[in-house]
Amino acid sequence: MKNIKNQIVHFVKGTDKLLLILSLLTSAFGILMVYSAKLHTVESGIPRDAIVMVIAVLGGLAVAMFISLIDYDIFTRLWFIWAIAGVGLMILVMSPLGVAPPNRPDSQVWLDFGLFYFQPSELVKVLFIITYSFHLNAVKGEINKPLNVLLLAVHALIPTLLVMKSGDDGSAAVFICIAFAMLFLGGISWKYIVSVIAVIAAAIPLLWFKFFGDYQKQRFIVIVDPEAYPDVAYQQNRGMTALSNGGFLGMGLFKGTCTQRGSVPVSESDMIFTVVCEEFGFLGGIIALLLICAVIVRIVKTGKKSADWSATLMCYGLGTMIAAQTIINIAMCLRVGPVIGITLPFFSAGGSSSLCLYIGLGLAFSAYRTIYNQKPKNFRVSGISSPFRV
């Protein structure tokens, strides 16, 4: 009995309690907003999306705590397993098993498991962060050798192009942000960064005329000219109305006019920020963003304190993932960016996004436990070398 008590004390001491509290508090706020967004769809009881989100958060938290007990080094050393799994999942989602959400018929991004749907790209983001941190650590000090730069570029392009092929442009943008941030922090030379930016800028006309479909082009056009395509602009227009309704303090919980009438399409997911701002006002929106920022800062702080470079990169990658998704989602809601179907971390409905977000947080919890001289369960694998080092 005493031994069990000591183990519990040991576990609690080594857990990043501040990150845990911040994450659960932010998720609780998000679940409340999803509940409000879908309240008009039920006569009584709890909306299904809110129930799914609670289950996903609790399940994700359990997985995160388990991961925290395992040395994060095991995850990076088994990079090849995660790489194969990530590519396999994205190929699978483009097979007959893949299905498109009702509100996004142009995107085949879910796997249908009968009882539930799963969006693989959410998990692949976390797997990519693990493999990329290992890759960058393997070429540390030699990152700017041309062959290493080429291999790093290929590594980043594989999941990005696969996700883009499935129709998930939002996740593809997040992969690019993660890769750029990790490369920058990994010490990539500015000449490569500037060169890539120049190539992307030069390729914009080609992308626009040869690769973008009409609907993709219209999503960009309505940002500056909503009148051009009223049907395409409808979601963002209704979202802007909801935002303006909230004022500074909001209309009150469960009292948002647009929210409770269901007049903002996909308000529980893509447009969840409009629900926050309509019912809690500008102040509520700021509080939501501050909570997300606090989580990011805590993860980055853990990375800075880590003595292991791969753990540092992994934490920075997780922080970038959350930050990129937040920026893209808010840009959608404020109509300063196109609607590309990306969730707001901790707030948007979706079991896959909530579950995989906490799986990612588990890596940060593991890094924290190691920093503070706790001893995670060490299933360390030895004798595995990297093929990336030149």
C-alpha positions as CSV (number, residue, x, y, z in Angstrom):
1,M,0.0,0.0,0.0
2,K,2.8,2.4,0.9
3,N,4.6,1.6,-2.4
4,I,1.4,2.4,-4.4
5,K,1.1,5.7,-2.4
6,N,4.7,6.6,-3.2
7,Q,4.2,5.8,-6.9
8,I,1.1,8.1,-7.0
9,V,3.1,10.9,-5.3
10,H,5.9,10.3,-7.7
11,F,3.5,10.6,-10.7
12,V,1.8,13.7,-9.4
13,K,5.2,15.5,-8.7
14,G,6.4,14.8,-12.2
15,T,3.3,15.9,-14.0
16,D,3.2,19.4,-15.4
17,K,0.3,20.5,-13.4
18,L,0.1,24.0,-14.9
19,L,-0.1,22.7,-18.4
20,L,-2.7,20.1,-17.3
21,I,-4.9,22.8,-15.6
22,L,-4.6,25.2,-18.6
23,S,-5.4,22.4,-21.1
24,L,-8.5,21.2,-19.2
25,L,-9.7,24.7,-18.4
26,T,-9.5,25.6,-22.1
27,S,-11.1,22.4,-23.2
28,A,-14.0,22.9,-20.7
29,F,-14.6,26.4,-22.2
30,G,-14.6,24.8,-25.6
31,I,-17.0,22.0,-24.7
32,L,-19.4,24.7,-23.2
33,M,-19.2,26.6,-26.5
34,V,-19.9,23.4,-28.6
35,Y,-22.8,22.6,-26.3
36,S,-24.2,26.1,-26.9
37,A,-23.6,26.0,-30.7
38,K,-25.6,22.7,-31.0
39,L,-28.2,23.4,-28.4
40,H,-30.8,24.4,-31.0
41,T,-30.5,20.9,-32.6
42,V,-31.9,19.0,-29.6
43,E,-35.3,19.3,-27.8
44,S,-33.8,18.0,-24.6
45,G,-30.5,16.4,-23.4
46,I,-27.0,17.0,-24.4
47,P,-26.0,17.5,-28.1
48,R,-24.0,14.6,-29.5
49,D,-21.1,16.8,-30.6
50,A,-20.6,17.9,-27.0
51,I,-20.7,14.3,-25.7
52,V,-18.2,13.2,-28.3
53,M,-15.9,16.1,-27.3
54,V,-16.1,15.2,-23.6
55,I,-15.2,11.5,-24.4
56,A,-12.4,12.6,-26.7
57,V,-10.9,14.9,-24.2
58,L,-11.1,12.4,-21.3
59,G,-9.7,9.6,-23.6
60,G,-7.0,11.9,-24.9
61,L,-6.1,12.9,-21.3
62,A,-5.7,9.3,-20.3
63,V,-3.5,8.6,-23.3
64,A,-1.5,11.7,-22.6
65,M,-0.8,10.7,-19.0
66,F,0.3,7.2,-20.2
67,I,2.6,8.8,-22.8
68,S,4.1,11.0,-20.1
69,L,5.3,7.9,-18.2
70,I,7.3,6.8,-21.3
71,D,10.6,8.4,-22.1
72,Y,10.0,10.6,-25.1
73,D,13.2,9.3,-26.6
74,I,11.5,6.0,-27.4
75,F,9.1,7.9,-29.7
76,T,11.8,9.7,-31.6
77,R,14.0,6.5,-31.9
78,L,11.0,4.7,-33.4
79,W,10.7,7.4,-36.1
80,F,10.3,4.8,-38.9
81,I,7.2,3.3,-37.4
82,W,5.5,6.7,-37.1
83,A,6.6,7.6,-40.7
84,I,5.1,4.4,-42.1
85,A,2.0,4.8,-40.0
86,G,1.5,8.4,-41.2
87,V,1.9,7.7,-44.9
88,G,-0.3,4.6,-44.5
89,L,-3.1,6.5,-42.9
90,M,-3.1,9.1,-45.6
91,I,-3.1,6.5,-48.4
92,L,-5.9,4.7,-46.6
93,V,-8.0,7.9,-46.4
94,M,-7.8,8.2,-50.1
95,S,-9.0,4.6,-50.6
96,P,-12.7,3.5,-50.7
97,L,-12.6,3.6,-46.9
98,G,-12.2,7.4,-47.0
99,V,-15.4,9.5,-46.8
100,A,-16.1,13.2,-47.1
101,P,-17.8,15.2,-44.4
102,P,-21.4,16.4,-45.3
103,N,-20.3,20.0,-45.2
104,R,-17.1,19.4,-47.2
105,P,-18.0,17.1,-50.1
106,D,-14.8,18.2,-51.9
107,S,-12.6,16.7,-49.2
108,Q,-12.2,13.0,-48.5
109,V,-10.6,13.4,-45.1
110,W,-12.3,10.9,-42.8
111,L,-12.0,7.1,-42.3
112,D,-15.4,5.4,-41.6
113,F,-15.1,2.8,-38.8
114,G,-18.8,2.3,-38.5
115,L,-19.4,3.5,-35.0
116,F,-17.3,6.7,-35.5
117,Y,-15.3,8.7,-38.1
118,F,-11.6,9.4,-37.7
119,Q,-9.6,12.2,-39.4
120,P,-6.1,10.7,-39.9
121,S,-4.5,14.1,-40.7
122,E,-4.9,15.2,-37.1
123,L,-2.8,12.3,-35.9
124,V,-0.3,12.6,-38.8
125,K,0.5,16.1,-37.6
126,V,1.7,14.7,-34.3
127,L,3.6,11.9,-36.0
128,F,5.3,14.4,-38.3
129,I,6.5,16.5,-35.4
130,I,8.1,13.4,-33.9
131,T,9.8,12.2,-37.1
132,Y,10.9,15.8,-38.0
133,S,12.4,16.4,-34.6
134,F,14.4,13.2,-34.9
135,H,15.5,14.1,-38.4
136,L,16.6,17.6,-37.4
137,N,18.4,16.3,-34.4
138,A,20.2,13.7,-36.6
139,V,21.7,16.4,-38.8
140,K,22.4,18.9,-36.0
141,G,25.4,21.0,-37.0
142,E,25.2,19.8,-40.6
143,I,21.7,21.0,-41.4
144,N,22.8,23.4,-44.1
145,K,24.6,20.8,-46.3
146,P,22.7,20.7,-49.6
147,L,21.8,17.0,-49.3
148,N,20.5,17.4,-45.8
149,V,18.4,20.4,-46.9
150,L,17.0,18.3,-49.8
151,L,16.1,15.4,-47.5
152,L,14.4,17.7,-45.0
153,A,12.4,19.3,-47.8
154,V,11.3,15.9,-49.1
155,H,10.4,14.8,-45.5
156,A,8.1,17.8,-45.1
157,L,6.6,17.6,-48.6
158,I,5.5,14.0,-48.3
159,P,2.8,14.4,-45.6
160,T,1.9,17.9,-46.9
161,L,1.2,16.7,-50.5
162,L,-0.7,13.6,-49.3
163,V,-2.9,15.7,-47.1
164,M,-3.4,18.2,-49.9
165,K,-4.3,15.4,-52.2
166,S,-7.1,14.3,-49.9
167,G,-8.6,17.7,-50.1
168,D,-7.6,19.0,-46.6
169,D,-6.0,22.3,-47.6
170,G,-6.1,23.6,-44.0
171,S,-4.0,20.7,-42.6
172,A,-1.6,21.1,-45.5
173,A,-1.1,24.7,-44.5
174,V,-0.4,23.7,-40.9
175,F,2.2,21.1,-42.0
176,I,4.0,23.9,-43.9
177,C,4.0,26.1,-40.8
178,I,5.3,23.4,-38.6
179,A,8.1,22.5,-41.0
180,F,9.2,26.1,-41.5
181,A,9.2,26.8,-37.7
182,M,11.2,23.7,-36.9
183,L,13.6,24.3,-39.7
184,F,14.2,27.9,-38.5
185,L,14.7,26.8,-34.9
186,G,16.9,23.9,-36.2
187,G,19.3,26.4,-37.6
188,I,18.5,26.4,-41.3
189,S,20.3,29.1,-43.3
190,W,18.4,32.2,-44.3
191,K,19.5,31.7,-47.9
192,Y,17.4,28.6,-48.0
193,I,14.4,30.2,-46.4
194,V,14.5,33.2,-48.7
195,S,14.9,30.9,-51.7
196,V,11.8,28.9,-50.8
197,I,9.8,32.0,-50.2
198,A,10.8,33.3,-53.6
199,V,9.9,30.0,-55.3
200,I,6.5,30.0,-53.6
201,A,5.9,33.6,-54.6
202,A,6.8,32.9,-58.2
203,A,4.6,29.8,-58.2
204,I,1.5,31.6,-57.1
205,P,0.2,32.3,-60.6
206,L,0.9,28.7,-61.6
207,L,-1.0,27.5,-58.6
208,W,-3.9,29.9,-59.2
209,F,-4.4,29.1,-62.9
210,K,-3.4,25.4,-63.1
211,F,-4.1,23.8,-59.7
212,F,-6.8,25.8,-57.9
213,G,-10.3,24.8,-58.7
214,D,-13.1,27.4,-59.1
215,Y,-14.3,26.9,-55.6
216,Q,-10.8,27.4,-54.1
217,K,-10.4,30.6,-56.1
218,Q,-13.8,31.9,-55.0
219,R,-12.8,31.4,-51.3
220,F,-10.0,33.8,-51.8
221,I,-12.0,36.3,-53.9
222,V,-14.8,36.7,-51.4
223,I,-12.3,37.9,-48.8
224,V,-12.0,41.2,-50.7
225,D,-15.3,41.1,-52.6
226,P,-18.0,39.2,-50.7
227,E,-20.6,40.3,-53.2
228,A,-18.9,38.4,-56.0
229,Y,-20.0,35.0,-54.8
230,P,-22.7,35.3,-52.1
231,D,-23.1,31.6,-51.6
232,V,-19.4,31.1,-51.0
233,A,-19.3,34.1,-48.7
234,Y,-22.5,33.2,-46.8
235,Q,-20.7,31.3,-44.0
236,Q,-18.2,34.1,-43.3
237,N,-20.9,36.8,-43.6
238,R,-23.1,35.1,-41.0
239,G,-20.1,34.6,-38.8
240,M,-19.3,38.3,-39.0
241,T,-22.9,39.1,-38.0
242,A,-22.5,36.9,-35.0
243,L,-19.2,38.6,-34.1
244,S,-20.7,42.0,-34.3
245,N,-23.8,41.0,-32.2
246,G,-21.6,40.2,-29.2
247,G,-20.2,43.7,-28.7
248,F,-17.8,43.9,-25.7
249,L,-19.5,41.6,-23.1
250,G,-21.7,39.4,-25.4
251,M,-25.3,38.6,-25.5
252,G,-25.1,36.0,-22.7
253,L,-24.6,32.2,-22.6
254,F,-27.2,30.4,-24.7
255,K,-28.6,33.8,-25.8
256,G,-26.6,34.4,-29.0
257,T,-29.1,35.3,-31.7
258,C,-27.2,33.7,-34.6
259,T,-25.9,30.9,-32.6
260,Q,-29.2,29.7,-31.1
261,R,-30.9,30.0,-34.5
262,G,-28.2,28.0,-36.2
263,S,-27.7,30.6,-38.8
264,V,-23.9,30.3,-38.9
265,P,-23.0,27.2,-40.9
266,V,-20.7,24.7,-39.0
267,S,-20.6,27.1,-36.0
268,E,-19.6,24.2,-33.7
269,S,-16.4,23.6,-35.6
270,D,-15.0,26.0,-38.3
271,M,-16.8,29.0,-36.8
272,I,-16.7,28.2,-33.1
273,F,-14.9,31.5,-32.4
274,T,-18.1,33.4,-33.6
275,V,-20.0,31.5,-30.9
276,V,-17.6,32.6,-28.2
277,C,-17.7,36.2,-29.3
278,E,-21.4,36.4,-29.8
279,E,-22.2,35.0,-26.4
280,F,-19.3,36.3,-24.4
281,G,-18.3,39.3,-26.5
282,F,-14.9,40.7,-27.4
283,L,-13.8,40.0,-23.8
284,G,-14.7,36.3,-24.1
285,G,-12.8,36.0,-27.4
286,I,-9.7,37.6,-25.8
287,I,-10.0,35.2,-22.8
288,A,-10.2,32.2,-25.2
289,L,-7.1,33.3,-27.1
290,L,-5.2,34.0,-23.9
291,L,-5.9,30.5,-22.7
292,I,-4.6,29.0,-25.9
293,C,-1.6,31.3,-25.8
294,A,-0.9,30.2,-22.2
295,V,-0.9,26.6,-23.3
296,I,1.5,27.4,-26.2
297,V,3.9,29.4,-23.9
298,R,3.9,26.5,-21.3
299,I,4.8,23.9,-24.0
300,V,7.6,26.2,-25.5
301,K,8.9,26.8,-22.0
302,T,9.2,23.1,-21.4
303,G,11.1,22.8,-24.7
304,K,13.5,25.6,-23.8
305,K,14.4,23.9,-20.5
306,S,15.0,20.5,-22.1
307,A,18.6,19.4,-22.3
308,D,17.8,17.2,-25.3
309,W,17.6,19.0,-28.7
310,S,15.0,16.6,-30.1
311,A,12.7,17.2,-27.1
312,T,13.1,21.0,-27.6
313,L,12.2,20.7,-31.3
314,M,9.3,18.5,-30.5
315,C,7.8,21.0,-28.0
316,Y,8.4,23.9,-30.4
317,G,6.7,21.8,-33.2
318,L,3.6,21.2,-30.9
319,G,3.5,24.9,-30.0
320,T,3.6,25.8,-33.7
321,M,0.9,23.4,-34.6
322,I,-1.5,24.9,-32.0
323,A,-0.5,28.5,-32.9
324,A,-0.9,27.9,-36.7
325,Q,-4.3,26.3,-36.4
326,T,-5.4,29.1,-34.1
327,I,-4.3,31.8,-36.5
328,I,-5.8,30.2,-39.6
329,N,-9.1,29.5,-37.8
330,I,-9.4,33.1,-36.5
331,A,-8.5,34.5,-39.9
332,M,-11.4,32.4,-41.3
333,C,-13.8,33.8,-38.8
334,L,-12.7,37.4,-39.2
335,R,-12.8,37.0,-43.0
336,V,-9.2,37.9,-43.5
337,G,-8.4,34.4,-44.7
338,P,-10.2,31.8,-46.8
339,V,-12.4,29.1,-45.3
340,I,-10.2,26.0,-45.5
341,G,-11.7,23.8,-42.8
342,I,-9.3,24.0,-39.9
343,T,-10.3,23.6,-36.2
344,L,-9.7,26.0,-33.4
345,P,-7.6,23.9,-30.8
346,F,-9.5,23.0,-27.6
347,F,-12.6,24.7,-28.9
348,S,-13.9,23.2,-32.1
349,A,-16.1,20.1,-32.1
350,G,-14.5,16.9,-33.4
351,G,-13.3,13.8,-31.6
352,S,-10.3,13.3,-33.8
353,S,-8.9,16.8,-33.3
354,S,-9.4,16.8,-29.5
355,L,-8.0,13.3,-29.0
356,C,-4.9,13.9,-31.2
357,L,-4.3,17.3,-29.6
358,Y,-4.0,15.6,-26.2
359,I,-1.8,12.8,-27.7
360,G,0.6,15.6,-28.7
361,L,0.4,17.2,-25.3
362,G,1.4,13.8,-23.9
363,L,4.8,14.3,-25.5
364,A,5.2,17.7,-23.7
365,F,4.2,16.0,-20.4
366,S,6.9,13.4,-21.0
367,A,9.5,16.1,-21.7
368,Y,8.5,17.9,-18.6
369,R,8.8,14.8,-16.4
370,T,12.3,14.2,-17.7
371,I,13.4,17.8,-17.0
372,Y,12.4,17.6,-13.4
373,N,14.4,14.5,-12.8
374,Q,11.5,12.1,-12.8
375,K,12.1,8.7,-14.3
376,P,9.5,7.8,-16.9
377,K,9.1,4.1,-17.8
378,N,12.2,3.6,-19.9
379,F,11.5,1.2,-22.8
380,R,14.5,2.7,-24.6
381,V,15.4,1.1,-27.8
382,S,19.1,0.9,-28.6
383,G,21.1,0.2,-31.8
384,I,18.8,2.3,-34.1
385,S,20.7,4.6,-36.3
386,S,19.5,7.5,-38.5
387,P,19.6,7.3,-42.3
388,F,19.4,11.0,-42.5
389,R,22.9,12.0,-41.4
390,V,25.2,12.7,-44.3
